[in-house]
Amino acid sequence: MASDIGAVFDLEVEIDTSEVVPFVTWGTNPAQVAPIDGATPDPDTIENQLERAATERAFTYLGLKASQPMRDIPIDVVGWAAIRWV
């Protein structure tokens, strides 16, 4: 992202993103994510009952299985999320 010519900043931060692994959603809400080189969770290992139930509903709705590699899940919807920098 380019800045205005002559812009002055209080602080400049450089971030090496070469080791950042992309995360993708596997479920039906933004909290249901995993790294692209990871897998879907195993509902049997989720202690919170509400979270476990939400995971099971998402699996049923999307036809997914526990511990399914993320790279094996076809992409059928792509969205865009706004990022707010504070």
PDB file of N, CA, C and O in Angstrom:
ATOM      1  N   MET A   1       0.846  -1.146   0.000  1.00  0.00           N
ATOM      2  CA  MET A   1       0.000   0.000   0.000  1.00  0.00           C
ATOM      3  C   MET A   1       0.907   1.229   0.000  1.00  0.00           C
ATOM      4  O   MET A   1       1.783   1.354   0.855  1.00  0.00           O
ATOM      5  N   ALA A   2       0.705   2.104  -0.924  1.00  0.00           N
ATOM      6  CA  ALA A   2       1.540   3.298  -1.043  1.00  0.00           C
ATOM      7  C   ALA A   2       1.006   4.425  -0.168  1.00  0.00           C
ATOM      8  O   ALA A   2      -0.200   4.569   0.028  1.00  0.00           O
ATOM      9  N   SER A   3       1.933   5.214   0.347  1.00  0.00           N
ATOM     10  CA  SER A   3       1.582   6.381   1.149  1.00  0.00           C
ATOM     11  C   SER A   3       1.640   7.622   0.279  1.00  0.00           C
ATOM     12  O   SER A   3       2.168   7.600  -0.833  1.00  0.00           O
ATOM     13  N   ASP A   4       1.095   8.689   0.798  1.00  0.00           N
ATOM     14  CA  ASP A   4       1.178   9.970   0.100  1.00  0.00           C
ATOM     15  C   ASP A   4       2.634  10.400   0.031  1.00  0.00           C
ATOM     16  O   ASP A   4       3.412  10.127   0.945  1.00  0.00           O
ATOM     17  N   ILE A   5       2.998  11.066  -1.041  1.00  0.00           N
ATOM     18  CA  ILE A   5       4.359  11.583  -1.184  1.00  0.00           C
ATOM     19  C   ILE A   5       4.611  12.576  -0.057  1.00  0.00           C
ATOM     20  O   ILE A   5       3.801  13.469   0.191  1.00  0.00           O
ATOM     21  N   GLY A   6       5.728  12.412   0.613  1.00  0.00           N
ATOM     22  CA  GLY A   6       6.095  13.307   1.696  1.00  0.00           C
ATOM     23  C   GLY A   6       5.417  13.008   3.024  1.00  0.00           C
ATOM     24  O   GLY A   6       5.560  13.782   3.971  1.00  0.00           O
ATOM     25  N   ALA A   7       4.686  11.907   3.117  1.00  0.00           N
ATOM     26  CA  ALA A   7       4.001  11.560   4.367  1.00  0.00           C
ATOM     27  C   ALA A   7       5.023  11.332   5.472  1.00  0.00           C
ATOM     28  O   ALA A   7       6.094  10.771   5.241  1.00  0.00           O
ATOM     29  N   VAL A   8       4.675  11.775   6.679  1.00  0.00           N
ATOM     30  CA  VAL A   8       5.543  11.617   7.839  1.00  0.00           C
ATOM     31  C   VAL A   8       4.835  10.704   8.830  1.00  0.00           C
ATOM     32  O   VAL A   8       3.638  10.853   9.075  1.00  0.00           O
ATOM     33  N   PHE A   9       5.579   9.759   9.399  1.00  0.00           N
ATOM     34  CA  PHE A   9       4.997   8.777  10.315  1.00  0.00           C
ATOM     35  C   PHE A   9       5.672   8.859  11.672  1.00  0.00           C
ATOM     36  O   PHE A   9       6.860   9.165  11.764  1.00  0.00           O
ATOM     37  N   ASP A  10       4.917   8.588  12.718  1.00  0.00           N
ATOM     38  CA  ASP A  10       5.474   8.526  14.062  1.00  0.00           C
ATOM     39  C   ASP A  10       6.302   7.263  14.246  1.00  0.00           C
ATOM     40  O   ASP A  10       7.260   7.239  15.019  1.00  0.00           O
ATOM     41  N   LEU A  11       5.921   6.214  13.525  1.00  0.00           N
ATOM     42  CA  LEU A  11       6.565   4.918  13.692  1.00  0.00           C
ATOM     43  C   LEU A  11       6.458   4.138  12.392  1.00  0.00           C
ATOM     44  O   LEU A  11       5.414   4.138  11.740  1.00  0.00           O
ATOM     45  N   GLU A  12       7.522   3.490  12.031  1.00  0.00           N
ATOM     46  CA  GLU A  12       7.497   2.593  10.873  1.00  0.00           C
ATOM     47  C   GLU A  12       7.801   1.193  11.365  1.00  0.00           C
ATOM     48  O   GLU A  12       8.740   0.990  12.135  1.00  0.00           O
ATOM     49  N   VAL A  13       7.014   0.231  10.926  1.00  0.00           N
ATOM     50  CA  VAL A  13       7.184  -1.149  11.335  1.00  0.00           C
ATOM     51  C   VAL A  13       7.391  -1.991  10.090  1.00  0.00           C
ATOM     52  O   VAL A  13       6.609  -1.909   9.143  1.00  0.00           O
ATOM     53  N   GLU A  14       8.440  -2.798  10.088  1.00  0.00           N
ATOM     54  CA  GLU A  14       8.679  -3.725   8.988  1.00  0.00           C
ATOM     55  C   GLU A  14       8.387  -5.127   9.491  1.00  0.00           C
ATOM     56  O   GLU A  14       8.862  -5.526  10.554  1.00  0.00           O
ATOM     57  N   ILE A  15       7.610  -5.865   8.730  1.00  0.00           N
ATOM     58  CA  ILE A  15       7.230  -7.221   9.123  1.00  0.00           C
ATOM     59  C   ILE A  15       7.660  -8.176   8.026  1.00  0.00           C
ATOM     60  O   ILE A  15       7.298  -8.004   6.861  1.00  0.00           O
ATOM     61  N   ASP A  16       8.434  -9.183   8.403  1.00  0.00           N
ATOM     62  CA  ASP A  16       8.844 -10.218   7.461  1.00  0.00           C
ATOM     63  C   ASP A  16       7.715 -11.245   7.382  1.00  0.00           C
ATOM     64  O   ASP A  16       7.499 -12.013   8.320  1.00  0.00           O
ATOM     65  N   THR A  17       7.016 -11.255   6.288  1.00  0.00           N
ATOM     66  CA  THR A  17       5.873 -12.156   6.139  1.00  0.00           C
ATOM     67  C   THR A  17       6.228 -13.444   5.403  1.00  0.00           C
ATOM     68  O   THR A  17       5.341 -14.206   5.019  1.00  0.00           O
ATOM     69  N   SER A  18       7.512 -13.685   5.209  1.00  0.00           N
ATOM     70  CA  SER A  18       7.909 -14.870   4.449  1.00  0.00           C
ATOM     71  C   SER A  18       7.535 -16.175   5.145  1.00  0.00           C
ATOM     72  O   SER A  18       7.426 -17.217   4.498  1.00  0.00           O
ATOM     73  N   GLU A  19       7.339 -16.121   6.462  1.00  0.00           N
ATOM     74  CA  GLU A  19       6.985 -17.340   7.189  1.00  0.00           C
ATOM     75  C   GLU A  19       5.544 -17.349   7.683  1.00  0.00           C
ATOM     76  O   GLU A  19       5.160 -18.212   8.473  1.00  0.00           O
ATOM     77  N   VAL A  20       4.753 -16.395   7.221  1.00  0.00           N
ATOM     78  CA  VAL A  20       3.351 -16.337   7.621  1.00  0.00           C
ATOM     79  C   VAL A  20       2.570 -17.359   6.801  1.00  0.00           C
ATOM     80  O   VAL A  20       2.625 -17.362   5.572  1.00  0.00           O
ATOM     81  N   VAL A  21       1.847 -18.222   7.500  1.00  0.00           N
ATOM     82  CA  VAL A  21       1.049 -19.243   6.827  1.00  0.00           C
ATOM     83  C   VAL A  21      -0.380 -18.718   6.677  1.00  0.00           C
ATOM     84  O   VAL A  21      -0.976 -18.264   7.653  1.00  0.00           O
ATOM     85  N   PRO A  22      -0.932 -18.776   5.471  1.00  0.00           N
ATOM     86  CA  PRO A  22      -2.304 -18.318   5.285  1.00  0.00           C
ATOM     87  C   PRO A  22      -3.291 -19.185   6.077  1.00  0.00           C
ATOM     88  O   PRO A  22      -3.115 -20.399   6.187  1.00  0.00           O
ATOM     89  N   PHE A  23      -4.311 -18.556   6.616  1.00  0.00           N
ATOM     90  CA  PHE A  23      -5.396 -19.252   7.296  1.00  0.00           C
ATOM     91  C   PHE A  23      -6.632 -19.163   6.425  1.00  0.00           C
ATOM     92  O   PHE A  23      -6.871 -18.145   5.775  1.00  0.00           O
ATOM     93  N   VAL A  24      -7.410 -20.215   6.412  1.00  0.00           N
ATOM     94  CA  VAL A  24      -8.663 -20.243   5.650  1.00  0.00           C
ATOM     95  C   VAL A  24      -9.769 -20.784   6.548  1.00  0.00           C
ATOM     96  O   VAL A  24      -9.517 -21.540   7.486  1.00  0.00           O
ATOM     97  N   THR A  25     -10.983 -20.387   6.244  1.00  0.00           N
ATOM     98  CA  THR A  25     -12.102 -20.898   7.029  1.00  0.00           C
ATOM     99  C   THR A  25     -12.527 -22.253   6.489  1.00  0.00           C
ATOM    100  O   THR A  25     -12.493 -22.501   5.283  1.00  0.00           O
ATOM    101  N   TRP A  26     -12.923 -23.115   7.397  1.00  0.00           N
ATOM    102  CA  TRP A  26     -13.441 -24.434   7.010  1.00  0.00           C
ATOM    103  C   TRP A  26     -14.916 -24.526   7.378  1.00  0.00           C
ATOM    104  O   TRP A  26     -15.592 -25.481   6.994  1.00  0.00           O
ATOM    105  N   GLY A  27     -15.414 -23.560   8.107  1.00  0.00           N
ATOM    106  CA  GLY A  27     -16.756 -23.685   8.676  1.00  0.00           C
ATOM    107  C   GLY A  27     -17.734 -22.630   8.228  1.00  0.00           C
ATOM    108  O   GLY A  27     -17.671 -22.118   7.111  1.00  0.00           O
ATOM    109  N   THR A  28     -18.635 -22.322   9.126  1.00  0.00           N
ATOM    110  CA  THR A  28     -19.729 -21.413   8.804  1.00  0.00           C
ATOM    111  C   THR A  28     -19.644 -20.100   9.558  1.00  0.00           C
ATOM    112  O   THR A  28     -20.552 -19.274   9.462  1.00  0.00           O
ATOM    113  N   ASN A  29     -18.558 -19.891  10.316  1.00  0.00           N
ATOM    114  CA  ASN A  29     -18.362 -18.599  10.964  1.00  0.00           C
ATOM    115  C   ASN A  29     -16.873 -18.262  10.949  1.00  0.00           C
ATOM    116  O   ASN A  29     -16.042 -19.160  10.816  1.00  0.00           O
ATOM    117  N   PRO A  30     -16.529 -16.997  11.082  1.00  0.00           N
ATOM    118  CA  PRO A  30     -15.131 -16.581  10.948  1.00  0.00           C
ATOM    119  C   PRO A  30     -14.183 -17.176  11.986  1.00  0.00           C
ATOM    120  O   PRO A  30     -12.969 -17.149  11.785  1.00  0.00           O
ATOM    121  N   ALA A  31     -14.701 -17.708  13.082  1.00  0.00           N
ATOM    122  CA  ALA A  31     -13.834 -18.310  14.094  1.00  0.00           C
ATOM    123  C   ALA A  31     -13.392 -19.717  13.711  1.00  0.00           C
ATOM    124  O   ALA A  31     -12.464 -20.256  14.314  1.00  0.00           O
ATOM    125  N   GLN A  32     -14.027 -20.304  12.741  1.00  0.00           N
ATOM    126  CA  GLN A  32     -13.712 -21.677  12.335  1.00  0.00           C
ATOM    127  C   GLN A  32     -12.664 -21.627  11.222  1.00  0.00           C
ATOM    128  O   GLN A  32     -12.989 -21.684  10.036  1.00  0.00           O
ATOM    129  N   VAL A  33     -11.405 -21.520  11.634  1.00  0.00           N
ATOM    130  CA  VAL A  33     -10.290 -21.371  10.702  1.00  0.00           C
ATOM    131  C   VAL A  33      -9.180 -22.355  11.031  1.00  0.00           C
ATOM    132  O   VAL A  33      -9.102 -22.888  12.138  1.00  0.00           O
ATOM    133  N   ALA A  34      -8.333 -22.581  10.055  1.00  0.00           N
ATOM    134  CA  ALA A  34      -7.149 -23.422  10.242  1.00  0.00           C
ATOM    135  C   ALA A  34      -6.095 -22.963   9.241  1.00  0.00           C
ATOM    136  O   ALA A  34      -6.435 -22.382   8.211  1.00  0.00           O
ATOM    137  N   PRO A  35      -4.827 -23.216   9.528  1.00  0.00           N
ATOM    138  CA  PRO A  35      -3.796 -22.891   8.542  1.00  0.00           C
ATOM    139  C   PRO A  35      -3.991 -23.755   7.296  1.00  0.00           C
ATOM    140  O   PRO A  35      -4.471 -24.885   7.385  1.00  0.00           O
ATOM    141  N   ILE A  36      -3.620 -23.225   6.154  1.00  0.00           N
ATOM    142  CA  ILE A  36      -3.810 -23.932   4.882  1.00  0.00           C
ATOM    143  C   ILE A  36      -3.103 -25.285   4.885  1.00  0.00           C
ATOM    144  O   ILE A  36      -3.525 -26.199   4.176  1.00  0.00           O
ATOM    145  N   ASP A  37      -2.039 -25.425   5.667  1.00  0.00           N
ATOM    146  CA  ASP A  37      -1.339 -26.710   5.738  1.00  0.00           C
ATOM    147  C   ASP A  37      -1.800 -27.538   6.939  1.00  0.00           C
ATOM    148  O   ASP A  37      -1.155 -28.521   7.303  1.00  0.00           O
ATOM    149  N   GLY A  38      -2.931 -27.133   7.559  1.00  0.00           N
ATOM    150  CA  GLY A  38      -3.486 -27.845   8.703  1.00  0.00           C
ATOM    151  C   GLY A  38      -4.668 -28.716   8.307  1.00  0.00           C
ATOM    152  O   GLY A  38      -4.785 -29.144   7.159  1.00  0.00           O
ATOM    153  N   ALA A  39      -5.538 -28.970   9.271  1.00  0.00           N
ATOM    154  CA  ALA A  39      -6.696 -29.832   9.044  1.00  0.00           C
ATOM    155  C   ALA A  39      -7.879 -29.316   9.856  1.00  0.00           C
ATOM    156  O   ALA A  39      -7.723 -28.501  10.765  1.00  0.00           O
ATOM    157  N   THR A  40      -9.056 -29.807   9.508  1.00  0.00           N
ATOM    158  CA  THR A  40     -10.239 -29.475  10.292  1.00  0.00           C
ATOM    159  C   THR A  40     -10.083 -30.096  11.679  1.00  0.00           C
ATOM    160  O   THR A  40      -9.365 -31.084  11.838  1.00  0.00           O
ATOM    161  N   PRO A  41     -10.748 -29.526  12.677  1.00  0.00           N
ATOM    162  CA  PRO A  41     -10.609 -30.077  14.027  1.00  0.00           C
ATOM    163  C   PRO A  41     -11.364 -31.384  14.195  1.00  0.00           C
ATOM    164  O   PRO A  41     -12.205 -31.740  13.370  1.00  0.00           O
ATOM    165  N   ASP A  42     -11.058 -32.084  15.258  1.00  0.00           N
ATOM    166  CA  ASP A  42     -11.802 -33.283  15.641  1.00  0.00           C
ATOM    167  C   ASP A  42     -12.783 -32.858  16.735  1.00  0.00           C
ATOM    168  O   ASP A  42     -12.353 -32.509  17.834  1.00  0.00           O
ATOM    169  N   PRO A  43     -14.090 -32.880  16.460  1.00  0.00           N
ATOM    170  CA  PRO A  43     -15.065 -32.426  17.456  1.00  0.00           C
ATOM    171  C   PRO A  43     -14.933 -33.144  18.794  1.00  0.00           C
ATOM    172  O   PRO A  43     -15.245 -32.557  19.831  1.00  0.00           O
ATOM    173  N   ASP A  44     -14.486 -34.384  18.801  1.00  0.00           N
ATOM    174  CA  ASP A  44     -14.344 -35.135  20.046  1.00  0.00           C
ATOM    175  C   ASP A  44     -13.300 -34.535  20.978  1.00  0.00           C
ATOM    176  O   ASP A  44     -13.296 -34.835  22.172  1.00  0.00           O
ATOM    177  N   THR A  45     -12.414 -33.692  20.453  1.00  0.00           N
ATOM    178  CA  THR A  45     -11.372 -33.080  21.279  1.00  0.00           C
ATOM    179  C   THR A  45     -11.751 -31.676  21.750  1.00  0.00           C
ATOM    180  O   THR A  45     -10.988 -31.045  22.481  1.00  0.00           O
ATOM    181  N   ILE A  46     -12.910 -31.185  21.345  1.00  0.00           N
ATOM    182  CA  ILE A  46     -13.351 -29.839  21.729  1.00  0.00           C
ATOM    183  C   ILE A  46     -14.129 -29.939  23.037  1.00  0.00           C
ATOM    184  O   ILE A  46     -15.183 -30.572  23.092  1.00  0.00           O
ATOM    185  N   GLU A  47     -13.606 -29.313  24.086  1.00  0.00           N
ATOM    186  CA  GLU A  47     -14.225 -29.424  25.411  1.00  0.00           C
ATOM    187  C   GLU A  47     -15.488 -28.574  25.549  1.00  0.00           C
ATOM    188  O   GLU A  47     -16.443 -28.989  26.206  1.00  0.00           O
ATOM    189  N   ASN A  48     -15.502 -27.397  24.939  1.00  0.00           N
ATOM    190  CA  ASN A  48     -16.658 -26.515  25.048  1.00  0.00           C
ATOM    191  C   ASN A  48     -17.815 -27.102  24.239  1.00  0.00           C
ATOM    192  O   ASN A  48     -17.698 -27.276  23.026  1.00  0.00           O
ATOM    193  N   GLN A  49     -18.924 -27.404  24.902  1.00  0.00           N
ATOM    194  CA  GLN A  49     -20.053 -28.072  24.249  1.00  0.00           C
ATOM    195  C   GLN A  49     -20.658 -27.232  23.124  1.00  0.00           C
ATOM    196  O   GLN A  49     -21.026 -27.772  22.081  1.00  0.00           O
ATOM    197  N   LEU A  50     -20.765 -25.912  23.326  1.00  0.00           N
ATOM    198  CA  LEU A  50     -21.333 -25.056  22.284  1.00  0.00           C
ATOM    199  C   LEU A  50     -20.441 -25.031  21.048  1.00  0.00           C
ATOM    200  O   LEU A  50     -20.927 -25.096  19.919  1.00  0.00           O
ATOM    201  N   GLU A  51     -19.135 -24.937  21.269  1.00  0.00           N
ATOM    202  CA  GLU A  51     -18.186 -24.937  20.154  1.00  0.00           C
ATOM    203  C   GLU A  51     -18.188 -26.286  19.438  1.00  0.00           C
ATOM    204  O   GLU A  51     -18.120 -26.344  18.210  1.00  0.00           O
ATOM    205  N   ARG A  52     -18.266 -27.374  20.214  1.00  0.00           N
ATOM    206  CA  ARG A  52     -18.317 -28.711  19.622  1.00  0.00           C
ATOM    207  C   ARG A  52     -19.570 -28.862  18.759  1.00  0.00           C
ATOM    208  O   ARG A  52     -19.500 -29.369  17.640  1.00  0.00           O
ATOM    209  N   ALA A  53     -20.712 -28.422  19.279  1.00  0.00           N
ATOM    210  CA  ALA A  53     -21.972 -28.517  18.530  1.00  0.00           C
ATOM    211  C   ALA A  53     -21.915 -27.669  17.258  1.00  0.00           C
ATOM    212  O   ALA A  53     -22.395 -28.094  16.207  1.00  0.00           O
ATOM    213  N   ALA A  54     -21.331 -26.479  17.349  1.00  0.00           N
ATOM    214  CA  ALA A  54     -21.206 -25.617  16.169  1.00  0.00           C
ATOM    215  C   ALA A  54     -20.317 -26.273  15.113  1.00  0.00           C
ATOM    216  O   ALA A  54     -20.597 -26.193  13.917  1.00  0.00           O
ATOM    217  N   THR A  55     -19.248 -26.919  15.568  1.00  0.00           N
ATOM    218  CA  THR A  55     -18.346 -27.625  14.650  1.00  0.00           C
ATOM    219  C   THR A  55     -19.078 -28.772  13.960  1.00  0.00           C
ATOM    220  O   THR A  55     -18.958 -28.950  12.747  1.00  0.00           O
ATOM    221  N   GLU A  56     -19.824 -29.537  14.720  1.00  0.00           N
ATOM    222  CA  GLU A  56     -20.567 -30.665  14.140  1.00  0.00           C
ATOM    223  C   GLU A  56     -21.621 -30.176  13.141  1.00  0.00           C
ATOM    224  O   GLU A  56     -21.819 -30.795  12.096  1.00  0.00           O
ATOM    225  N   ARG A  57     -22.293 -29.068  13.460  1.00  0.00           N
ATOM    226  CA  ARG A  57     -23.282 -28.515  12.519  1.00  0.00           C
ATOM    227  C   ARG A  57     -22.602 -28.056  11.232  1.00  0.00           C
ATOM    228  O   ARG A  57     -23.108 -28.290  10.135  1.00  0.00           O
ATOM    229  N   ALA A  58     -21.457 -27.402  11.377  1.00  0.00           N
ATOM    230  CA  ALA A  58     -20.725 -26.938  10.197  1.00  0.00           C
ATOM    231  C   ALA A  58     -20.273 -28.123   9.347  1.00  0.00           C
ATOM    232  O   ALA A  58     -20.376 -28.079   8.121  1.00  0.00           O
ATOM    233  N   PHE A  59     -19.775 -29.176   9.985  1.00  0.00           N
ATOM    234  CA  PHE A  59     -19.357 -30.369   9.239  1.00  0.00           C
ATOM    235  C   PHE A  59     -20.527 -30.948   8.458  1.00  0.00           C
ATOM    236  O   PHE A  59     -20.387 -31.292   7.284  1.00  0.00           O
ATOM    237  N   THR A  60     -21.681 -31.056   9.110  1.00  0.00           N
ATOM    238  CA  THR A  60     -22.863 -31.604   8.441  1.00  0.00           C
ATOM    239  C   THR A  60     -23.268 -30.723   7.263  1.00  0.00           C
ATOM    240  O   THR A  60     -23.518 -31.218   6.164  1.00  0.00           O
ATOM    241  N   TYR A  61     -23.330 -29.430   7.498  1.00  0.00           N
ATOM    242  CA  TYR A  61     -23.754 -28.481   6.467  1.00  0.00           C
ATOM    243  C   TYR A  61     -22.808 -28.485   5.260  1.00  0.00           C
ATOM    244  O   TYR A  61     -23.251 -28.427   4.114  1.00  0.00           O
ATOM    245  N   LEU A  62     -21.499 -28.553   5.534  1.00  0.00           N
ATOM    246  CA  LEU A  62     -20.507 -28.439   4.465  1.00  0.00           C
ATOM    247  C   LEU A  62     -19.985 -29.788   3.963  1.00  0.00           C
ATOM    248  O   LEU A  62     -19.194 -29.834   3.020  1.00  0.00           O
ATOM    249  N   GLY A  63     -20.422 -30.879   4.585  1.00  0.00           N
ATOM    250  CA  GLY A  63     -19.976 -32.197   4.149  1.00  0.00           C
ATOM    251  C   GLY A  63     -18.516 -32.471   4.473  1.00  0.00           C
ATOM    252  O   GLY A  63     -17.822 -33.136   3.704  1.00  0.00           O
ATOM    253  N   LEU A  64     -18.049 -31.963   5.604  1.00  0.00           N
ATOM    254  CA  LEU A  64     -16.654 -32.154   5.998  1.00  0.00           C
ATOM    255  C   LEU A  64     -16.531 -33.241   7.046  1.00  0.00           C
ATOM    256  O   LEU A  64     -17.522 -33.693   7.620  1.00  0.00           O
ATOM    257  N   LYS A  65     -15.277 -33.658   7.286  1.00  0.00           N
ATOM    258  CA  LYS A  65     -14.985 -34.684   8.287  1.00  0.00           C
ATOM    259  C   LYS A  65     -13.927 -34.169   9.246  1.00  0.00           C
ATOM    260  O   LYS A  65     -13.214 -33.210   8.951  1.00  0.00           O
ATOM    261  N   ALA A  66     -13.839 -34.814  10.390  1.00  0.00           N
ATOM    262  CA  ALA A  66     -12.803 -34.492  11.368  1.00  0.00           C
ATOM    263  C   ALA A  66     -11.429 -34.785  10.781  1.00  0.00           C
ATOM    264  O   ALA A  66     -11.241 -35.770  10.067  1.00  0.00           O
ATOM    265  N   SER A  67     -10.486 -33.927  11.090  1.00  0.00           N
ATOM    266  CA  SER A  67      -9.080 -34.093  10.691  1.00  0.00           C
ATOM    267  C   SER A  67      -8.883 -34.149   9.181  1.00  0.00           C
ATOM    268  O   SER A  67      -7.916 -34.742   8.702  1.00  0.00           O
ATOM    269  N   GLN A  68      -9.776 -33.547   8.442  1.00  0.00           N
ATOM    270  CA  GLN A  68      -9.655 -33.500   6.979  1.00  0.00           C
ATOM    271  C   GLN A  68      -8.627 -32.425   6.608  1.00  0.00           C
ATOM    272  O   GLN A  68      -8.764 -31.279   7.037  1.00  0.00           O
ATOM    273  N   PRO A  69      -7.598 -32.771   5.818  1.00  0.00           N
ATOM    274  CA  PRO A  69      -6.595 -31.769   5.437  1.00  0.00           C
ATOM    275  C   PRO A  69      -7.247 -30.589   4.706  1.00  0.00           C
ATOM    276  O   PRO A  69      -8.087 -30.780   3.827  1.00  0.00           O
ATOM    277  N   MET A  70      -6.855 -29.387   5.078  1.00  0.00           N
ATOM    278  CA  MET A  70      -7.430 -28.192   4.464  1.00  0.00           C
ATOM    279  C   MET A  70      -7.193 -28.164   2.960  1.00  0.00           C
ATOM    280  O   MET A  70      -8.055 -27.717   2.204  1.00  0.00           O
ATOM    281  N   ARG A  71      -6.042 -28.634   2.526  1.00  0.00           N
ATOM    282  CA  ARG A  71      -5.736 -28.605   1.086  1.00  0.00           C
ATOM    283  C   ARG A  71      -6.632 -29.550   0.279  1.00  0.00           C
ATOM    284  O   ARG A  71      -6.691 -29.445  -0.946  1.00  0.00           O
ATOM    285  N   ASP A  72      -7.330 -30.473   0.955  1.00  0.00           N
ATOM    286  CA  ASP A  72      -8.229 -31.398   0.264  1.00  0.00           C
ATOM    287  C   ASP A  72      -9.651 -30.855   0.135  1.00  0.00           C
ATOM    288  O   ASP A  72     -10.498 -31.485  -0.498  1.00  0.00           O
ATOM    289  N   ILE A  73      -9.917 -29.696   0.729  1.00  0.00           N
ATOM    290  CA  ILE A  73     -11.257 -29.117   0.679  1.00  0.00           C
ATOM    291  C   ILE A  73     -11.325 -28.160  -0.499  1.00  0.00           C
ATOM    292  O   ILE A  73     -10.597 -27.168  -0.526  1.00  0.00           O
ATOM    293  N   PRO A  74     -12.191 -28.438  -1.481  1.00  0.00           N
ATOM    294  CA  PRO A  74     -12.268 -27.544  -2.643  1.00  0.00           C
ATOM    295  C   PRO A  74     -12.795 -26.164  -2.250  1.00  0.00           C
ATOM    296  O   PRO A  74     -13.663 -26.041  -1.386  1.00  0.00           O
ATOM    297  N   ILE A  75     -12.265 -25.144  -2.888  1.00  0.00           N
ATOM    298  CA  ILE A  75     -12.731 -23.777  -2.649  1.00  0.00           C
ATOM    299  C   ILE A  75     -13.957 -23.546  -3.511  1.00  0.00           C
ATOM    300  O   ILE A  75     -13.895 -23.646  -4.737  1.00  0.00           O
ATOM    301  N   ASP A  76     -15.085 -23.232  -2.858  1.00  0.00           N
ATOM    302  CA  ASP A  76     -16.293 -22.968  -3.633  1.00  0.00           C
ATOM    303  C   ASP A  76     -16.830 -21.556  -3.414  1.00  0.00           C
ATOM    304  O   ASP A  76     -17.680 -21.086  -4.170  1.00  0.00           O
ATOM    305  N   VAL A  77     -16.329 -20.882  -2.376  1.00  0.00           N
ATOM    306  CA  VAL A  77     -16.744 -19.504  -2.119  1.00  0.00           C
ATOM    307  C   VAL A  77     -15.516 -18.733  -1.662  1.00  0.00           C
ATOM    308  O   VAL A  77     -14.760 -19.193  -0.806  1.00  0.00           O
ATOM    309  N   VAL A  78     -15.330 -17.566  -2.238  1.00  0.00           N
ATOM    310  CA  VAL A  78     -14.227 -16.708  -1.833  1.00  0.00           C
ATOM    311  C   VAL A  78     -14.812 -15.368  -1.423  1.00  0.00           C
ATOM    312  O   VAL A  78     -15.583 -14.761  -2.167  1.00  0.00           O
ATOM    313  N   GLY A  79     -14.447 -14.917  -0.253  1.00  0.00           N
ATOM    314  CA  GLY A  79     -14.942 -13.635   0.229  1.00  0.00           C
ATOM    315  C   GLY A  79     -13.793 -12.698   0.510  1.00  0.00           C
ATOM    316  O   GLY A  79     -12.623 -13.059   0.379  1.00  0.00           O
ATOM    317  N   TRP A  80     -14.140 -11.513   0.890  1.00  0.00           N
ATOM    318  CA  TRP A  80     -13.144 -10.509   1.210  1.00  0.00           C
ATOM    319  C   TRP A  80     -13.478  -9.943   2.566  1.00  0.00           C
ATOM    320  O   TRP A  80     -14.627  -9.591   2.831  1.00  0.00           O
ATOM    321  N   ALA A  81     -12.492  -9.854   3.421  1.00  0.00           N
ATOM    322  CA  ALA A  81     -12.711  -9.301   4.764  1.00  0.00           C
ATOM    323  C   ALA A  81     -11.961  -7.988   4.875  1.00  0.00           C
ATOM    324  O   ALA A  81     -10.811  -7.876   4.450  1.00  0.00           O
ATOM    325  N   ALA A  82     -12.614  -7.011   5.444  1.00  0.00           N
ATOM    326  CA  ALA A  82     -11.954  -5.721   5.668  1.00  0.00           C
ATOM    327  C   ALA A  82     -11.057  -5.827   6.883  1.00  0.00           C
ATOM    328  O   ALA A  82     -11.437  -6.412   7.897  1.00  0.00           O
ATOM    329  N   ILE A  83      -9.875  -5.266   6.781  1.00  0.00           N
ATOM    330  CA  ILE A  83      -8.944  -5.247   7.902  1.00  0.00           C
ATOM    331  C   ILE A  83      -8.841  -3.797   8.364  1.00  0.00           C
ATOM    332  O   ILE A  83      -8.588  -2.892   7.569  1.00  0.00           O
ATOM    333  N   ARG A  84      -9.034  -3.603   9.624  1.00  0.00           N
ATOM    334  CA  ARG A  84      -8.952  -2.256  10.183  1.00  0.00           C
ATOM    335  C   ARG A  84      -7.657  -2.136  10.971  1.00  0.00           C
ATOM    336  O   ARG A  84      -7.447  -2.862  11.942  1.00  0.00           O
ATOM    337  N   TRP A  85      -6.814  -1.245  10.565  1.00  0.00           N
ATOM    338  CA  TRP A  85      -5.561  -1.006  11.258  1.00  0.00           C
ATOM    339  C   TRP A  85      -5.770   0.136  12.234  1.00  0.00           C
ATOM    340  O   TRP A  85      -6.227   1.211  11.847  1.00  0.00           O
ATOM    341  N   VAL A  86      -5.443  -0.088  13.477  1.00  0.00           N
ATOM    342  CA  VAL A  86      -5.635   0.943  14.504  1.00  0.00           C
ATOM    343  C   VAL A  86      -4.305   1.493  14.924  1.00  0.00           C
ATOM    344  O   VAL A  86      -4.244   2.374  15.782  1.00  0.00           O
TER     345      VAL A  86
END
